Amino acid sequence: MDYKLNGLRALVSGSSRGLGLATATLLAKEGAVVTINGRNAAHLEQAATQIEQVSGRKPYPIVADVSQKDEPERVVEKAVEKMGGLDLLATNAGGPPSGRFEDFDDEKWQAAFELCLMVHVRFIRAALPHLRKSKAPSVLTFTSYSAKQPIPNLVLSNSLRAGVLGLTKSLALEYGAQGIRFNSILPAWTETERVVDLMKARAQINSTTPAEEIQKQSRESPFGRMGSVEEFAQAAVFLLSPVSSYITGVMLTVDGGMYKATI
């Protein structure tokens, strides 16, 4: 499928591994100029090498902890400087710690708020002046199906990711007249490093093994398995691309049927 991405300039935050890396990789393979971001310089350089090997295009890596207030703006400006502009923005960040309501004090709630909601706000705010100059501006917020169907032991994520859905829908309505599209993608359980960590935490609580927890969770899907990062990336790149030019304000679950509601 031709996503019509050739020459478009994309920034994917939180892209040194997992869902962000898979999305950045496919964007590069489809011809986009890509900037990637992560906190760990070594991991980010490894990701850049991996993307270049499979796509033939070397991305621009920018090291930053985007949960810090001023970093999203710096990353956007640096990306624009390197790429000469910005057409596509995918906002992604790591998830907050697992736990139950009484496990978290105000400080932990505030840290989760910065990571799960304000990262998106700050990236989008910084990117808007540049997206207005694009012929195909598109923003995709990475959230989770937990925003629609709460996941046990993930109260921080369940609560705050729902706010990103409200933000995304609001911006789709507010900026549609300017031709800027806003969509959100809501993955369910996907084979990433973070999911492995969550399964380890569950195994400790349930006195099981991570493998047993993965098998148990996989049964929630009619397919009997978790998704792959490549399957997620296909959906993410479609929503970002000009191919989906009449799609905005959509909250797309990529969940293998794990989300059970009809709406």
N, C-alpha and C positions, 0 to 999 in steps of 0.2 A: 504493500500500500504506500502511495506517495503522500506523505503528510504535508508537503509543500513548505518544508522547513529550511530549504537550502538558503544559507546566508543570513537567516534570522538569528538574533543575538539573545541568548538565554542565560539567566542566572538561576541556579538551583542552590538554595541554602541547605545546610545539613546534609551534604552530599559526599562525604568521605566514605560512607558505607551504606548498606541497607537499601531502603526504598529510594532515597535521594541519589545514591550512586547509580542505581539501575536506571532511574529516569534520566540523569545526566548522560549516561552512556548511550541510551537509545537516541536522545536528542542529537548527540554528536554523530552517531551512525547515520542518522537521517539528514545530515548536512548542516545542522545548526552550529553556530559559534557559541561555545559554552564556557561559563565561569562557574567553578565549584567552590564550596566553602566547608570548612570544618575547624574544630578547635585544635586538633592534634596535627602538627606540621608533618610528622612522619607518615601518619595515616593518609593525610591529604595528598602528599606527593605520591604515595603508592596508588591511590585512586586515580590520580592524573595519568600515571604511567599505564594503568590498566585501561583507561578510556582510550588513550592514544593507540594502544596495541590492537584494540578491537575495532576502532573507528578510523584510524589513520589521521585523526585530528587531535592535537594536544590542547586540552582545556587550560584556562587560566585559573590557578589555585589561589585562594585568598584565605589565610589563616585568621580566624576570629571566633570568639565566643559570643554568639549573637544574642545570648540572654542578657548581656551587658548593654545598658541603655544606649550608648552612642555607636555601638558596633554595626547594627544593620545599615545605618546611613553611610558609614565609612565603606562597608562592603559594596553597597550599591554604587557609590561614587567611583570607587576603584574599578569595579566591573565595567562601568560606562567608559571610564578612561581607557581601559584595555581593549574593549570591544568596539568603541566608537558609537555607542548607543545601547538601547535596551528595548527588546520587543516582547520577551516572554519572561515571566517571573514565577518561580515555584518556591513557595515559602514552607520550609520544613525545619523542624528542630527536634532534638531528642525528647523523649517522654519523661514525665516526672516519676518519682519512686512509687512503687506499689505499696499498698497498706490500706488500713481501714480508717474510718473517720477520726477516731480518738487517738490515732497514731501521730497526728499532725498538729503542730501549733501554728500560730499566726505566721511565724517566719517561714515555715515550709510551704504554707499556702501562698505567701507572697512570692516565693521563689518559683512555684509552679505557675502562678499568674504571669510572671515575667516570661517564662519559658513557653507556655502553652498558648497564650493570647497576645501579649505585647510584642513578641517577635514578629508576628504577622502584621500587626498594626504599624510597627516601625518600618518594616521593609516596604510595605505598600505605600506608606506616606512618602518615603524617600524616593520610591520608584516612579510615582505618578507624573512628575514633570517630564521624565524621559519617555514614559509610555505614551504620553500625549503626542509625541513626535513620531511615533511608530505607525506604520500602515497596517499592522496586524497585532495590536496590543492584547495581551492575555495574561491573566493572573490565575494561578492555581494554588489554593491553600491545602496543605496536607493535614488531615485531622485523623479521625478514627471512627469506626462504626460504634464505638462506645458512646459517642455523642447522641446516638439514637437508641442504643440498647446497652445500658450500663453493664460493665464487666465487673464481676466480684473482685474485691481487693484492689480496685483501681479508682478510688473515689476522686482523687485529684484530676486524673485524666477525664473521667466521666463528666465531671462538673465543668471544667474549663474549656474542653474542646467543643462543647455545645455553644460556647460563646463565639468561637470562630465561625460556626455555621451562621449565626446571626449576623456577624460582621460581613461574611462573604455575600450573603443574600442582600444585605443592605447596600453594599457597594455595587453589586450588579444592577440594582435599581437606580442608584445615584449616578453612576457613570456610564450607563448604557447609551445615553444621548451623545457621549463623547467617543463612542465606539470601543470602549475598553471592556473586555469581558472578564467576569469573575466567576470561577467555579471552585468547588471543593471536592476532594476525593477522600473517601472514607474506607481505608483498608480494614479488613478483619484480620484474623490470625494469618500472618505471612512469615515465611522462613527467613527471619533476620536475626542478627546478634541480640537485639533487644528482646525479642520473643524468647530466645533461649534463656536469657537472664530471668525473664518473668516465669518461665517454666521451672527454673531452678528454685525460685522463691516459693512457688506453689508446692514443689516437691518437699521442701523443708516443712511447710505448714502441714501437709497431708501425710508426711512420713512415707513418701513414695520416691520414685526416681524421675528425673526430667523426661526421660523417654516415655514413661508411663503417662505423665501429664500431657505430653505432646499427642500421644495416641488418644487420650481421653478428649482433648480439645478438638482434635481432627474429626471426631465423630459428630460434632455439631454441624458439619457441612454435609450436604447430600453426596458430595464427591468423596467424603471420607478422608480428606487430606487438607493440609494448609495450602495456601497459595504460594506461588514463587514470586520473587522480586521482579522477574521478567514479565509475568502476567500483570502485575501492578503497573509496571512502566508503560506497557502498551496502552492501558487506559489513560494514564496520566498524560502521555505525549499526545494522544488523540485530543484530549480536552484543551491542552495548551495550543495545539496547532491550528492553522487557518482552516483545516478541513472541517472543524466544528464551529464555523464562523457564526452560526445562528443559535449556538448553545451558550447561555449565560444564566447564572443563578441556580445552577444544578448542584445537588449534593449527591454524588455518585458513590454508592457502596460497592466496593470490590471485595466481595466477601464469600464467594462460593456458596451462597445460600444460607450463611450463618445468621443473617438478620432475618427475623421471622415475621415482622409486621408487614402489612400490605401497603403502607404509606410511608 
